[in-house]
Amino acid sequence: MPTKRLSFFILFLVPYLSLSAQGFCVEGVFSSPRKGTAQLTLYEDASSPRVLKARVRDGKCLFEGRVSQPVVAELWHGSMAAPLLFYVENSTIRITVNDRQPARSPVSGSRSNSEYRLVAEQWDDQPAYSSPYAPLVLLQRGADATLLADFDRLQGDACRGPQYQQLRQRVERLRATQEGAKLPPFVFVDSSHHAVSTDTLLCDTANTVFLFGATYCGQCEQAQRQLQQLAAADSRWHTVVCRLDDDPRGWDAEWVERLAIDHIPYILLVAPDGTILERDLRIWELEKRTNLTN
């Protein structure tokens, strides 16, 4: 009888042991048959994140592993306008990637992501400044008009964990490159794959319009064509184009971090003396000033 009871107990316990030993499986599904390599960065430790890479086949990529607790993760592929931030925990997580607006990509199969998305959806009407999900919400929202003020209001659980440190670093970079500050020197890779220092590209007689984009981004390529037309029609504009896919580091490129760029296309207007005049400009704003709007 004791042996039978022990056998029954083991049979009862095995499913729970298997569940506890289960790791995570993250599947990314793209809207079109993308190729290349996707990258998943796990911020278990802010100082040394874990990076996983997977080939994209038939528009899908798959990452597998294990985490000790839910951690913030970042999914990136060359077709995306910005990295996607979400939570990874030991479960099967499926992401339908929205290339143009990654923040709107549906994420299923994770309780942490459901709770995080709820906070994000309610943020404008009911900001949760003490929620542990608040830093990730602000990171994904990007450098909008309220970011700096929202960051200063965070408290309690929101001020703990690697994602808060990520947000703090981004806010510090953003404050250092606000309008009126000097453009920090940085090097980018041009279309000829040469390293170029931006301080050699500023024009002495015109404001420089920096366009940050990528060749795979249709909006970026259209913005470049429009900028070329503006520069040809108005000598006040001098253009410099920095592309993500010209640099093998992609979103890890130096200028992305230094200038707190979190989406593309992104336009920066700089005076001849290197003073940042405006951030995140829209093409139509420059067109209006050039009187080219139909």
Order of alpha helices (4+ residues) and beta strands (2+ residues): alpha-beta-beta-beta-beta-beta-beta-beta-beta-alpha-alpha-alpha-alpha-beta-beta-beta-alpha-beta-alpha-beta-beta-alpha
